[in-house]
Amino acid sequence: MCRWCDPSYWKTARIGATHCKGTTAGCGHQSCGTDVAIDGMTMWGSIVSEWASLLLRWLHVVAAIAWIGSSFYFIALDLSLKPNSDLPDGVQGEAWQVHGGGFYRIMKYLVAPSQVPDELTWFKWEAYTTWLSGFALMVVVYYLDADLFLIDKSVLDLTPVQAGLFSFCSLALAWLLYETACRTGLAQRELPFAIGGYLFLVALTYAFTHVLSGRGAFNQIAAIIGTIMVANVFAVIIPNQKKIVASLIAGQAPDPKLGKTSKERSVHNNYLTLPVVVLMISNHYPLLYATRFNWIIVAIVLALGPVIRHFFNEGHAGRKSPWWVWGIAAAGAIAILFLSAAGPREVKSGALSAQPTLANVEEIVMSRCSMCHAAEPVWAGIVTAPKGILLDAPEHIHRNIRLIGRVAAWSNAMPPGNVTEMTSEERAVLAAYIGEQDR
């Protein structure tokens, strides 16, 4: 009996077998007749999880677009305000804008108007919805399937509960440290605070890549940045704005420090936006998160994002555009390109004993990948081949050989969490074979 037809193997590896089909199932043996039906609850659980992931991702992206759009707009508006002698008392400046065939005159009060308008538009639910949907998505994808997406046992052998608790606690702790630094006045010293914050995030990234999977580490640092940004809105900006409104209603002069503090947090969010967007979409690009120097790639992204935002902020303020920014951005992008080509963390040392053949590649893919990437997947919870990619026959392997290289040879993104225990020697065989085909 091959391992694919051994009930004890299914139990150990979380695989639910259907029927041994020889090479189709990945065992390379004659059909032995084992027939274990996929549990109905497993199938429906997978379907519900997939739809929940889609709907939550959709909501998360739409909310993030609304939040980032409004944030970028108000930063640009603030920087473009112009003083004018005929403005009402207390007005800092005005901006004229045209959009959709209409003209808009916008004025900003330095602190607040003398009385509260009858109607006020609050910009807060865009941020709240982004975080709530993002955390729910994190639970569905990373916590409920921690052994696939959050854990890599070749990095650290964690249980799903341990990984989930580590992830959640690090979210809370990182925000508390940031909030403490801001409330103790450290944020008033802008340059030291920015450098310290940058080093803090890089150190967290390095730690996460030694605890979680590469994909999990990238998502974790993105979630921490996103949590800090939303908490700035929820715990500082909106409460301060409500205090200002309450002062106006009571006929009192609002405290100018409230607006200054809110503006400070808004600027923090502005400079963190571009890095968090890159990190959030990084799970689609294995060469970013599943290579040897992934934490250095994050360090470069964290540095480039604020630099690029500086270019646009200067332009919005009407100052000379710092074109040198794009030279730094290009250098950073080139550095990321070369770092991503370094291969997976564990690389086989020494030369291979013989030039790999297609048969060697087929054997590796059949034994490590085809239990999911098959017309009838046998991995528990997998109903259809991920992304519709089949690797259960030689012609399918040959057709997807470059994709296999990106996810399993030049990076270790697949198998997810290395659940089928692909070795560094096997990855080296894949890389050598694909490299030979390019000659």
N, C-alpha and C positions, 0 to 999 in steps of 0.2 A: 504494500500500500504506500503510495507517495504521500508527502506531507500535506499536499492540498486535499487529500481525502482522509486524513487522520483527524478524527473528532477532537482529540486533545490539542491539536495545533490550532483549530478554529477557536477554541476556548482561550488559548494563550495569546493568540495574535489578534483577537477581536474580529475574526473573519467569519462570515456566515456562508457556508458553501452552498452551491446549487447542485451541480452534477459534474463530476470529473470528465472533462472532454480532452484529455491528453494535452497536447501543446496549446490548445485554446485556453485552458485554465492555467497554463504556465508550468505544469509539472514535467512535461516531456515524456510521460509514460502512457501506456495503453489505458483506455477508459476502464476504471475498476468498478464502476456501477454505484459508487457512493452517491446518495441522493439526500441532501439535507435542505429542506425548504427554508427560504428566507422568511423570518418571522414577520407577520403582517404589521405588528406594531413598529418594528424596525423600519419597514418601508414607509409607513405613514409618518413616522417621526422624522425621517429624512426629508420627505416631501414638505412637511410643515416647516422644518428648519430652513429649507431652501427658500420657500416663499417669505418667511419671516425675514431672512437675510436680505432678500430683494427689496421688500417694502421698507424695511428700516434703512437700508442703504439709500434708497430713493429719497426718503424723508430727510435723511442726514445731509445729502448733497444739496437738496433744494434749500433747506434751512441755512446751510453754510454759505450758499451763494447769496442769499438774502442778507445774512449777517456781514459777510466780508464786503459785499457791495455797499451796504450802508456805512460800514466802517471806513472804507476807502473814500467814499463820497465825502463824509464829514471831515476827514483829515485833509482832503484836497480843498474843501470849502474853507476850513479854518485858515489854511496857509494862504489862500487867495484873497482873504478879506482886505479891503482897502479903506483907510480912514477918509472921512469926508466932513467938511465943516458944517454942512446942513443936516447932519444926522441928529436924532433925538439924544437927549442926555443919557449917559450910561452905555451908549452903543459903541462897541469896539471898532466895528467896521462893517462894510457891506460888500456884496458881490452881485453882479448882474449875470444872469445865465439864460441861455436859450435852449429849449428842448421840446421836441414834438410839436413844433410850430408855435410855441408860446414863450413869452418872456417872463422871467422871474427876478424879483428883487429880494434878496435875502440879507437880513441884518442880524448881527450877533451882539447881545448884551455882554458887557465885560463880566458882570456878576449875574444880574437878573433885572427884569423890568420892575417898575414901581408897583404894579399889581399883577395878579395871576390872570392870564387869559381864560376865557370860558372853556376853551378846548385846547388840550395839549396832546401831541402825538409822542408816545414813548417808544423808544427803540430798545426793546429788551427781550421780547419773546423769540426773536431770530436767534439770539445767543443761547437762550435757555433750551429751545427746541433742538439746536445743533448738539448741545451736550447730552441731553436726555436721549435723543435718538442714537447718538454715537455710543453712549454707554450701553444702551440696550443691544446695539449691534455687536459690541465687544463681548457681551455676555453670550449672545447666540453663536457667534463665530469662534471666539477665542476661549471662552470659559467652558461652554458645553462641549466643544471639540478641542479641548486643551491638548490632548495627546497628539493631535495632528498639527495644530497651528501655534500653540504657545510653548510646547515642550519639545526639546531635542535632547534625547537621552545621551547622545554623544557629548553634549555640553554639560548637562547636569541631570541626574536621574531624579526627577520630581514626580509626584503624583498630581493628577489634575487639581485636587483640592489645594495642595501646597502651592502650585503655580498660580491658581486663581487668587489665593489669599496674598501671595507676594505681590501680584499685580495690583490688587485693590489697595493694599496698605501703602505701597509705594506712591500711588496716586495721591492719597491723602497726606502722606508725610512730605512729599515734595512741595505740595501747595502750602502746607503749614510753614515750611522753611522759607519759602518765597514771601509769604505774607508777613512773617516775623521780621524779615529783612526790610521790607517796605515800611512797616509800622515803627521800627526803631530808628528810622531816619536815614538808613543806608542808601535808599533810593535817591536821596537828594544829591548825592555825589554821583552824577550820572555816569561818567566814564569808568570809575572803579566798580560801580554797581553793574554796568554792562559787561565788563570783563569778568567779574566774579560770577555773574549769572551764566555767561557763556561757558566758563570752565566747569561750573556746577552741572550744566546739562551734558557736557561732553563726558564728565566723570560718570554720570548716571548711565549714559549710553554704553560706556565701556563695561560697567558693572552688569547691565542688562544682557549684553552679548555673552557674558560668562555665566548667566543663570538661565536665560530663556533661549528659544530658537531665534535665529536671525530675524525672521518675520515678526515673531512676537516682540523682540527687543525694539524694532523700529516702530511697531504699533504702540508699544508702551511709552516710548519717549514722546511720540506724537500725542498720545492721550494725556500725558502730563502737561505738555504745553497747552493743549486745548483746555484742560481743566483750569489751569492758571488764568487763561484768557477769559473763560466764562465766569470764573469766580471774581475776577476784576469787575465784571459787569454786575454780577449778583450781589457781591458783598461790599462793594465800594461805590461804583459809579451811580447805580440806581438809588441806593440808600442816601447818598449825599445829595442827589437831585431832589429826592423827596423831602429832605431836611430844608433845602432852599425854598421849595414850594410852601412848606409848612411855615417858614419864617415870613414869607410874603403874606400869607393868609392871616397871620397873627399881627401883621403890621410892623414887623421887625426887620432890621437890615440883615440880609443873609451873610454868613461868614464867608469871606472870599477864599479862605483856605479849602473849603469844601470843593469849589470848582477847580482849584489848582490841583488838588489831590486826584480828582476824577480825570482831569486832563493828563496827568502823569501816567495813570494806569492805561488810559486810552492810547497813549504813545507807545507804551510797552506792547500792547496788543498789536499795534500797527507794525512794529518791527518783527514780531513773532509770526505774523500771518503767512508769509511766503515759505518759511521753513516747515511749518506744520502742514501746509498743503502738500508739499513734496513728500513728506514722511507718510502722510495718510494714503497717498496713491502708490507708495513704494512697493506694496505687496504684489503689484502687477509686474514688477521688474526684479527678477531674482538676482541679477548681477549687482544690484544695489545692496540688498539685505543678506544675501546668502553666500558672500565671498569673504576671503580671509581678513580684509581690512575694512569691514563694514562700519565699524565704529569711527574710523577716520573719515569715511565718506559722510557720515552724519555730522562730524565736526566741521567739514567743509561746507555742507549745506547750511548749517546753523550760522556760519560766518557770512556766506554769500547772500542769504535772504535779507538781512538788515542793510547790507551794502547796496543791494539793488533797490530796496525801498527808499534809501537815501537819495538815489538819483531822481526818483519820481517826486519825493517830497520837496526837493530843491526846485524842481520844475514848477510844481504847484505854487510855491512861494514866489515865483517870478524871478528867482535868482538864476545865475549862470549854471547850466546843466553840467554836472561833474562827469564828463565822458570817460574819465579814467576808470570809472566803475566797471565799464564793460570789458576793459582789459583784465581787471581782477576776476570778473565773472568767467571770462574765457579761460584764464589760467586755472581757475578752480574746476571748471568743467573738464578740461584736459586731464587734470590730476585725478578726478573721479574716474575718467575713462580708463586710465592706466591702473588705478587701484582695483577697479572692478575686473580687470583682466588677470589678477593675481591668482584666481582660482579659489576653490573652497578652503576652509580652515585646515582640514587635514589633507595633506597632499602626500602621495606615495613618494618616498625617496628612492633614488636609484632607477636604473633603466629596466624596462620590461624584458622578460626572458625571451619573448618572441613577438613579432609584429602581429597585433590583433587582427582577427578576421571577422567577417560579418557573422559567422556562426558564434563567435565569442560574444559579440554584442547582443545577438538574439537571446543567448542563454541568460545574460545578465538582465536584460529588459523583461524577459518572460518570468524570471524568478523574483524580480524586485518591483515590477511596475504593472504587469498585466492583470493582477488580481482586481485592480480598479479600472484600468484602461482597457476594458473588454466589452464586447457586445452584451455580455451578461456578467457584470461585476460580481465578485464573490467576497468583497470586503463589506463588513457589517455597516449598514447605513448608506452605502453607495448604491443607488438605484440605476443610474446611467453613468457612462464613462465621463469623468470630469472634462468639461469644455468640449465634449463630443470627440475627444482624441482617443483613437483605438491603437493599442500597441500589442494586440494579441495574435498577430501574424507577421511573418517576415516582410511582406509588402507594406504593411502599416508602419513598421519600424523604419524601413528605408525612407518612406515618405516624410516621416517626422524626425529624421536624424539630426537636423540642426536644432530643432526645438529641444530634443533630448540633450544635446550638447549644452544649451544655455541653462537648463534646469537641473541637470544631473552630472555633467562633466566639468564645466567651467564654473559652476556653483553647486551648492548642495541643497537647493530649494526642494528638490524631489529625491526620494519620496518625502512627503511632508513629515517633519519631525523625525525623519529617517526611521519610520516605523518598521520597515522591512529590512533594516540594518544593511544597507548598501555600504560596502567597504571602500576605503580610499583606493585600494588596488583595482576594484571594479570601476571606479570613476576614472582612474588613470587609463584603463583599457578603452573606455568610451572616448576619452579625450584623444588618445593616440590614434584610434581608428578614424575618428572624424577629421583629425588633422591630416591624416594620410590621404583622405578623400579630396582635400582642398589642394593637393599638390598637382 
